[in-house]
């Protein structure tokens, strides 16, 4: 067994903003799941729990980066 599940293409799921890889569903501690980049564990990962595609999409959208820059500048 490979230890992860590919996100089905039928789900609207952004690619990793750092490397462009499609995210995977990975088993975390205590039987919980998370979405993460398959190439680098330092790229964004959702919190362990339910599979949160919305959280992944927010953090991997280019617009989110601009919002964070504006908030830290103000």
JOHUVEN-V790371 format. One record per backbone hydrogen bond with DSSP energy under -0.5 kcal/mol. CO is the residue of the C=O (numbers start at 0). NH is the residue of the N-H. If there is no record, write none. Layout:
# JOHUVEN-V790371
<<CO:NH> <CO:NH>>
This chain:
# JOHUVEN-V790371
<<2:26> <4:24> <7:10> <10:12> <13:22> <15:19> <20:15> <22:6> <23:25> <23:35> <24:4> <25:33> <27:30> <28:31> <31:27> <32:48> <33:25> <34:45> <35:23> <39:42> <43:36> <48:32> <49:51> <50:52> <51:55> <52:56> <53:57> <54:58> <55:59> <57:60> <60:63> <60:64> <61:65> <62:66> <63:67> <64:68> <65:69> <66:70> <67:71> <68:72> <69:73>>
